[in-house]
Amino acid sequence: MIRLSVPLRQAIARLVLPLLIAASFGLMLLGKADTVIAERARTALADLIVPVYDVLSRPIGAVHDAVDAIRGLVALHTENARLREENARLRRWHDVAMALEAENLALRAVLNAPAEPTPGFLTARVVADTGTVYARSVLLSTGPRHQVRKGQVALDQNGLVGRVSEVGTRSARILLVTDINSRIPVEIERTRARAILAGTNGPAPRLQHMTDQQPPVPGDRVVTSAQAGAFPAGLPVGTVRAGQGGVLEVELAADLNRLAFVRLHDFGLTGILPPEQVARPEAPPRRRQSP
Amino acid sequence: MAVGLPRQTLAQRLDAIARDSAPAALTLVLVLLSCLPSLVPGQPGLIPSAAPAAVFFWTLYRPKLMAPVAVFALGLLSDLLSGAPLGVNTLLLLLLHGAVLTQRRVLVRQSFLIVWIAFTLLATALLTLGWLLRALLAFTLLPPLPALVELGLVVALYPAFSWMFVRVERSLAAT
């Protein structure tokens, strides 16, 4: 070890704090100027810690399951009655759906219209909720050989959750629709009016830039729009409700507070990416193939 | 050469390293834990980071064990984890560290209540600065309410963190 005189060592110690503060400002500028470096650093860290979260989040999932099981036992009787009633209702809807599907197929055959392809999907576990007051995202554990790509659409069992914004070797980050940087083209199902769903970091994103004069009313269903080629049309998003001060908000169908698994759909669309990802040609694979 | 001082064995040196890095390591674990999907389902992002409380406490009572480099690393970790603009948390935590260092001699002899009030004042100033910086970096006006809630939680949770750190500090002092 190099021996330094005491005054010199003290001088260096006194310099460390100002230097690091300057480095913080440097980081801010760097993060603003070159988003790729920041993204690489985030992905590298996520790859490093996702296995840890993968292990840690399992007992929490078990606790959740146990709580759900106990709650289910308590409400068994009423739940059973409710499900019977719902089952009867759904059976009627099932008949309607079958009839409509048959009619749809027949009409398609008459018109010679191609059927829409069924998109493939894969399921990934949510291991960390990295949301803060200023940004909303979750980390997925995808396993080492995954097929997740940037821009894929993530849904939970009920509706849209967000989009894949960063992909590492065994992790991926989803920018939630509630994030302040999230902008999603949607349409009101009833009126076909288009709008932009803008995240606010709060629980309910807002509707902006409505195209139609006819305003949506609370209770209208909101689905994704294929407007910018970024999303397939018709994915469920939520329902319109009136927020504070008459602002139209969307109550999300997805439960973002209790994400355990998400479905990642690849619709093969390469439309607009979130603002921080300026469209660039796909980077060559980082790991070089051995000859 | 130091004469008369016995050379430390490897085990002793490892022990000393472990003791010196305990506060930073504990804070690291707390920051990582705050990102776990919470046991109590609620509004995500409402579990504030333990970093401000930890940096404040350890800088106040054991400044040697919370070096500026460790503070910087903790800030960088929380920035990278949350996907927020880089550098904001590092700057805020370093400023907190510096501010506590200047007032250490006065504060260290005060009662818990005075220390808590000092933490509240510093946290208010820093989170306001953080809110301004983030709004500046994002070029938008951010809603102030979540930031106020975060401040409230950071201040309200300080006694709990402080209680835990005091236990750790005593066990460090005992060895």
HADDOCK unambig.tbl for C-alpha pairs under 7 A between the chains (distance, minus, plus):
assign (segid A and resid 16 and name CA) (segid B and resid 68 and name CA) 6.94 0.50 0.50
assign (segid A and resid 17 and name CA) (segid B and resid 68 and name CA) 5.87 0.50 0.50
assign (segid A and resid 20 and name CA) (segid B and resid 72 and name CA) 6.98 0.50 0.50
assign (segid A and resid 21 and name CA) (segid B and resid 91 and name CA) 5.78 0.50 0.50
assign (segid A and resid 21 and name CA) (segid B and resid 94 and name CA) 6.47 0.50 0.50
assign (segid A and resid 24 and name CA) (segid B and resid 87 and name CA) 4.69 0.50 0.50
assign (segid A and resid 24 and name CA) (segid B and resid 90 and name CA) 5.93 0.50 0.50
assign (segid A and resid 24 and name CA) (segid B and resid 91 and name CA) 5.32 0.50 0.50
assign (segid A and resid 25 and name CA) (segid B and resid 87 and name CA) 6.36 0.50 0.50
assign (segid A and resid 27 and name CA) (segid B and resid 86 and name CA) 5.90 0.50 0.50
assign (segid A and resid 27 and name CA) (segid B and resid 87 and name CA) 4.98 0.50 0.50
assign (segid A and resid 28 and name CA) (segid B and resid 85 and name CA) 6.85 0.50 0.50
assign (segid A and resid 28 and name CA) (segid B and resid 86 and name CA) 5.36 0.50 0.50
assign (segid A and resid 28 and name CA) (segid B and resid 87 and name CA) 4.81 0.50 0.50
assign (segid A and resid 28 and name CA) (segid B and resid 88 and name CA) 6.89 0.50 0.50
assign (segid A and resid 31 and name CA) (segid B and resid 85 and name CA) 6.48 0.50 0.50
assign (segid A and resid 31 and name CA) (segid B and resid 86 and name CA) 5.64 0.50 0.50
assign (segid A and resid 42 and name CA) (segid B and resid 80 and name CA) 5.13 0.50 0.50
assign (segid A and resid 42 and name CA) (segid B and resid 81 and name CA) 6.87 0.50 0.50
assign (segid A and resid 57 and name CA) (segid B and resid 36 and name CA) 6.58 0.50 0.50
assign (segid A and resid 60 and name CA) (segid B and resid 39 and name CA) 6.42 0.50 0.50
assign (segid A and resid 127 and name CA) (segid B and resid 36 and name CA) 6.97 0.50 0.50
assign (segid A and resid 127 and name CA) (segid B and resid 37 and name CA) 6.97 0.50 0.50
assign (segid A and resid 128 and name CA) (segid B and resid 35 and name CA) 5.47 0.50 0.50
assign (segid A and resid 128 and name CA) (segid B and resid 36 and name CA) 4.86 0.50 0.50
assign (segid A and resid 128 and name CA) (segid B and resid 37 and name CA) 5.64 0.50 0.50
assign (segid A and resid 129 and name CA) (segid B and resid 35 and name CA) 5.12 0.50 0.50
assign (segid A and resid 129 and name CA) (segid B and resid 36 and name CA) 5.81 0.50 0.50
assign (segid A and resid 129 and name CA) (segid B and resid 37 and name CA) 5.31 0.50 0.50
assign (segid A and resid 130 and name CA) (segid B and resid 35 and name CA) 5.15 0.50 0.50
assign (segid A and resid 130 and name CA) (segid B and resid 81 and name CA) 6.28 0.50 0.50
assign (segid A and resid 130 and name CA) (segid B and resid 82 and name CA) 5.01 0.50 0.50
assign (segid A and resid 131 and name CA) (segid B and resid 44 and name CA) 5.88 0.50 0.50
assign (segid A and resid 131 and name CA) (segid B and resid 45 and name CA) 4.53 0.50 0.50
assign (segid A and resid 131 and name CA) (segid B and resid 82 and name CA) 6.10 0.50 0.50
assign (segid A and resid 132 and name CA) (segid B and resid 45 and name CA) 3.91 0.50 0.50
assign (segid A and resid 132 and name CA) (segid B and resid 46 and name CA) 6.86 0.50 0.50
assign (segid A and resid 132 and name CA) (segid B and resid 82 and name CA) 6.44 0.50 0.50
assign (segid A and resid 133 and name CA) (segid B and resid 45 and name CA) 5.46 0.50 0.50
assign (segid A and resid 133 and name CA) (segid B and resid 46 and name CA) 7.00 0.50 0.50
assign (segid A and resid 133 and name CA) (segid B and resid 146 and name CA) 6.00 0.50 0.50
assign (segid A and resid 133 and name CA) (segid B and resid 147 and name CA) 6.49 0.50 0.50
assign (segid A and resid 134 and name CA) (segid B and resid 84 and name CA) 6.83 0.50 0.50
assign (segid A and resid 135 and name CA) (segid B and resid 82 and name CA) 6.64 0.50 0.50
assign (segid A and resid 135 and name CA) (segid B and resid 83 and name CA) 6.80 0.50 0.50
assign (segid A and resid 135 and name CA) (segid B and resid 84 and name CA) 5.94 0.50 0.50
assign (segid A and resid 257 and name CA) (segid B and resid 41 and name CA) 6.06 0.50 0.50
assign (segid A and resid 257 and name CA) (segid B and resid 42 and name CA) 5.97 0.50 0.50
assign (segid A and resid 257 and name CA) (segid B and resid 43 and name CA) 6.23 0.50 0.50
assign (segid A and resid 257 and name CA) (segid B and resid 44 and name CA) 6.14 0.50 0.50
assign (segid A and resid 258 and name CA) (segid B and resid 41 and name CA) 6.34 0.50 0.50
